[in-house]
Amino acid sequence: MAQNSVKQPLLQDGDPPNAPQKKPPPRGARRFRRCRTAPSSDAAQEAPPRSQDVRPQAAGAASSTVPPGELFRGARPSFRLVGILLLAYLLAGTTAFYLAMDQMSGDRTASRTLDALYFCVVTMTTVGYGDLVPASDAAKLLACAFAFAGVALFGTFLSKAADYLVEKQEALLFRAIHLHDADQAKTLRAMEANKIQYKLYTSAALLAVSLAAGTTFLVKAEGMRPVDAFYCVCATVTTLGYGDRSFTSAGGRAFAAAWITVSTVVVALFSLYAAELCTERRQRALARWVLTRRITNTDLEAADLDGDSRVGAAEFVLYKLKELGKISQEEITEFLEEFDKLDADSSGTLSPHDLIVAQPG
């Protein structure tokens, strides 16, 4: 990137040295133009005419107009697909354990199908009370196969479902807290800044509801003492599953099939958001230190990307991002190399004409 044998900054803050003098803008008036995923529709009008024939757009060019959220959608399974796979797993597991129920030992109810579904769920969620266990070699191998498949499928499905539920409840909670806040933009900024915190609050509320529901059911339906019921609930949601207390009635096992599925993933999300909140607070503390510490000449030398002994606003921002660990020097170098390839006229800036020359067709 050179013009007249003089290096120019990648993104200049202000006018180049040889430009006519202009009245400096008022303090705080300068803004960097917002970066977009693809050029605007005006670029085609500004570009010089080429030929009258119209060529079909290349696959690489077409992908530039795809929204960022769509790029990775095909790389991960959709919620609907995982839901179908989970239902297929429960159906297959219930059928398999129904056929193998004669090879199971432990406490059973009058419903063979319900016992099979209950055993499938406690296996999938890794609770494993021990009140119903495989006795034969064939049944043990069958349980092993469904245990590995169930853990992976269960985690994938319920992390998506519970995260969606938590985000909805998080939004409702935030609106209730800031109901009388007239500044909508300020409210949205505060919501984004405290997103993890509100998710933690919401998952904690869902966990409290889940614990209360399980304890109440065990006291009312299973006839347990409140302490024993709470002990059984805690052993279940943490997937310890000691086995000395469990669901024994037909109604209890029907309730457990749904309740265990929801409560175990709520506990996992609560732990995840708690750890994420601690990480976020450490990152904010690092950001405050980076923003408030004294800038030295060594910092200016490190921030000077183009070696012109001057640091523009863009170079300063990149240096701060490097200090925060948001971007690495290797990534910056790759971006500069890509810029050099697109800068067809070596002017130090990009224009629609550069894109046409550098990316023909």
Secondary structure, 3 states (H helix, E strand, C coil): CEECCEECCCCCCCCCCCCCCCCCCCCCCCCCCCCCCCCCCCHHHHCCCCCCCCCCCCHHHHHCCCCHHHHCHHHCCCHHHHHHHHHHHHHHHHHHHHHCHHHEEECCCCCHHHHHHHHHHHHHCCCCCCCEEECCHHHHHHHHHHHHHHHHHHHHHHHHHHHHHHHHHHHHHHHHHCCCCCCHHHHHHHHHHCHHHHHHHHHHHHHHHHHHHHHHHHHHCCCCCHHHHHHHHHHHHCCCCCCCCCCCCHHHHHHHHHHHHHHHHHHHHHHHHHHHHHHHHHHHHHHHHHHHCCCCHHHHHHHCCCCCCCCCHHHHHHHHHHHCCCCCHHHHHHHHHHHHHHCCCCCCCCCHHHHHHHCCC
